[in-house]
Amino acid sequence: EGIGRTFPGVRGGAPTVALQPTTLKVQDNDFITILGPSGCGKSTLLRIVAGLDTPTIGRVVLDGTPVAAPGADRGMVFQSYTLFPWLNVRQNICFGLRERAMPQAKQDEIAAHYVDRVGLAGFEHHYPKMLSGGMQQRTAIARALANDPKILLLDEPFGALDNQTRSLMQELLLGIWEAEKKTVLFVTHDIEEAIFMAGRVVVMS
C-alpha cells in the first residue's frame, strides 16, 4: 500500500529515489512477475515485501498483518546462490526447520519430500561446491518451500543460468506452483520469461 523507498544522499548529495509509491494487491495462489529494466526498483520492492528493507513511506500487509521484519511466512530465493557452503543439500533445506527446533524425524520427512519435488534425489549429501548452478537453485527453492511459506519471493532466480537450464527451471517452478498452491512474486527483466511464467505481469518503468 503506497510503499516507496528513498536512500539518503552520500556526502551531502541528493537522495536517491529507488522506488516511487507503489500499490499492488496480490491474491492467494497468484503468480505475478514484476518486469522492468535494471535499476527500476524491482528488487527493492521485493526486499521490502520480504522484510529485508524498510519502506520510507507506505506499508506491506500480509493476511491483515503488517510486515516489519523477515519471517517464515515469506520464502526468498535470490539470483546468487545463497546456500551455506558448509552444509550439504539436505542440511541446507532443513536450515529453517532446525532453527525452529523441529524434531529431526519431521525435518528428514520434509527434506525428502522437497528433494524429490525439485529432482535432487541422490544428491542429498552433496555440498554446494559439488553442484551446478541449476542444482544449487533447486536446493535454494526447496529450502524456501520447506518452511511452508504463504508467499514465495524470487529475485531473478534464473538470471545466472544458461538458456537450457533456465527453461528447465522455469518448467520446474511452474510445476511446483501448481502442486503446492503457493502465491508467487517473481522479479525478472526478461520479457519472455515474465510472459511465460505469470498469470499477471506487473511492468515497472
ChimeraX attribute file (.defattr): number of C-alpha atoms within 10 A of each C-alpha:
attribute: neighborCount
match mode: 1-to-1
recipient: residues
	/A:1	13
	/A:2	13
	/A:3	20
	/A:4	22
	/A:5	22
	/A:6	14
	/A:7	13
	/A:8	12
	/A:9	11
	/A:10	9
	/A:11	6
	/A:12	7
	/A:13	8
	/A:14	10
	/A:15	11
	/A:16	12
	/A:17	16
	/A:18	17
	/A:19	22
	/A:20	16
	/A:21	15
	/A:22	15
	/A:23	12
	/A:24	10
	/A:25	6
	/A:26	14
	/A:27	11
	/A:28	12
	/A:29	16
	/A:30	17
	/A:31	23
	/A:32	22
	/A:33	26
	/A:34	26
	/A:35	22
	/A:36	19
	/A:37	14
	/A:38	11
	/A:39	11
	/A:40	18
	/A:41	20
	/A:42	25
	/A:43	21
	/A:44	20
	/A:45	22
	/A:46	20
	/A:47	19
	/A:48	21
	/A:49	26
	/A:50	24
	/A:51	16
	/A:52	14
	/A:53	16
	/A:54	21
	/A:55	22
	/A:56	15
	/A:57	15
	/A:58	14
	/A:59	18
	/A:60	21
	/A:61	12
	/A:62	13
	/A:63	10
	/A:64	7
	/A:65	8
	/A:66	10
	/A:67	17
	/A:68	17
	/A:69	12
	/A:70	16
	/A:71	14
	/A:72	18
	/A:73	15
	/A:74	21
	/A:75	24
	/A:76	26
	/A:77	24
	/A:78	18
	/A:79	15
	/A:80	16
	/A:81	19
	/A:82	14
	/A:83	19
	/A:84	14
	/A:85	13
	/A:86	11
	/A:87	16
	/A:88	20
	/A:89	28
	/A:90	24
	/A:91	21
	/A:92	25
	/A:93	29
	/A:94	27
	/A:95	18
	/A:96	17
	/A:97	23
	/A:98	14
	/A:99	8
	/A:100	11
	/A:101	10
	/A:102	12
	/A:103	10
	/A:104	12
	/A:105	9
	/A:106	12
	/A:107	20
	/A:108	15
	/A:109	11
	/A:110	20
	/A:111	24
	/A:112	18
	/A:113	13
	/A:114	23
	/A:115	22
	/A:116	13
	/A:117	17
	/A:118	20
	/A:119	14
	/A:120	19
	/A:121	13
	/A:122	9
	/A:123	16
	/A:124	18
	/A:125	12
	/A:126	15
	/A:127	19
	/A:128	22
	/A:129	12
	/A:130	12
	/A:131	14
	/A:132	12
	/A:133	18
	/A:134	19
	/A:135	20
	/A:136	21
	/A:137	25
	/A:138	25
	/A:139	30
	/A:140	26
	/A:141	24
	/A:142	29
	/A:143	27
	/A:144	27
	/A:145	25
	/A:146	23
	/A:147	20
	/A:148	17
	/A:149	17
	/A:150	18
	/A:151	26
	/A:152	22
	/A:153	24
	/A:154	24
	/A:155	22
	/A:156	19
	/A:157	25
	/A:158	23
	/A:159	15
	/A:160	14
	/A:161	16
	/A:162	11
	/A:163	11
	/A:164	8
	/A:165	15
	/A:166	17
	/A:167	13
	/A:168	11
	/A:169	20
	/A:170	16
	/A:171	13
	/A:172	15
	/A:173	16
	/A:174	15
	/A:175	14
	/A:176	18
	/A:177	17
	/A:178	11
	/A:179	10
	/A:180	12
	/A:181	15
	/A:182	19
	/A:183	20
	/A:184	23
	/A:185	24
	/A:186	26
	/A:187	26
	/A:188	23
	/A:189	19
	/A:190	14
	/A:191	15
	/A:192	9
	/A:193	18
	/A:194	22
	/A:195	14
	/A:196	13
	/A:197	17
	/A:198	18
	/A:199	12
	/A:200	15
	/A:201	19
	/A:202	16
	/A:203	15
	/A:204	14
	/A:205	10
